C-alpha cells in the first residue's frame, strides 16, 4: 500500500513538473509569437508604403502625359488663331479644357498620395524603432531563462542608455539647457 502511495506521489510530482515546464514554454512561445505578429504588421506597412509610392508614380506619369497633350493642343490653338481659323481654335480648346481639369485633378491626387505615403513612412519608422526595442527586450527576457511559477511576465521598463543618464546629470547640475529651452533654439 505504501508503494502505491509513493507511486502516486511521484506521478503527481512529475505531472506538476511537466505542467510548470509547459507553462514556461507557453510564455516564451507567446513572446515569440507577439514578436512575429509585430514583424508581420511592419511588413504589411512597408508593402503599403511601396504601393502608395507606385500609385503616386503612375498618377504623376498620367499628369505628365496630360501636360504634353495640353502643350500640343495649346500650339494647335495658337496656330489656328494665327491662321485666323477660329473654328479650329474652338475645336482645340474644347479638347484642351477637359485635359487641363484632368491634369489638375491628377496633380492633387499625386500630392495626396505623397502625403499619405510620407505619413505612413513616418509611422513605419517609429514602429520599426519600437520593434527593435521589443526584440531586445524579448531576447533579454528569453535569455533570463525560465521564471518561477507566478512570476510576472512584465518585461519591465526599457533599459536606460548611458547617454540619457549623462544628460540627466548635466541637467541637474545646471550645465545643460532644460528640455523646454532646447525647443526654442
Secondary structure, DSSP 4 states (H G I P E B T S, - for coil): -HHHHHHHHHHHHHHHHHHHHHHHHHHHHHHHHHHHHHHHHHHHHHHHHHHHHHHHHHHHHHHHHHHHHHHHHHHHHHHHHHTT-HHHHHHHHHHHHHHHHHHHHHHHHHHHHHHHHHHHHHHHHHHHHHHHHHHHHHHHHHHT-PPPTT------SPPPPHHHHHHHHHHHHT-S--HHHHHH-
